[in-house]
């Protein structure tokens, strides 16, 4: 199905925040998201405990949403999850050319 009407919203947040991000997306009309786990490598905030470097754990959330919802989802994630703070996270969207498997979502 041609999907010029869909976007992929990607949020990269600190560990423990992904459930709230998915809740925000669902509240605004998306049907949920997929969560991946990773580790951050930002050069802005190097953390160490007793001289041992600690790599911050991150959660990546992929949300397929109607294109008109993507800016609203990102704005709400930014406000609620404080992405503007140092090491707060990142959210962006990109258009999807083709999508399969949405079922009744469309």
Secondary structure as GFF3:
##gff-version 3
##sequence-region A 1 106
A	DSSP	beta_strand	6	14	.	.	.	ID=ss1
A	DSSP	alpha_helix	18	27	.	.	.	ID=ss2
A	DSSP	beta_strand	34	39	.	.	.	ID=ss3
A	DSSP	beta_strand	47	49	.	.	.	ID=ss4
A	DSSP	beta_strand	52	54	.	.	.	ID=ss5
A	DSSP	beta_strand	57	66	.	.	.	ID=ss6
A	DSSP	alpha_helix	67	81	.	.	.	ID=ss7
A	DSSP	beta_strand	89	95	.	.	.	ID=ss8
A	DSSP	three_ten_helix	103	105	.	.	.	ID=ss9
###
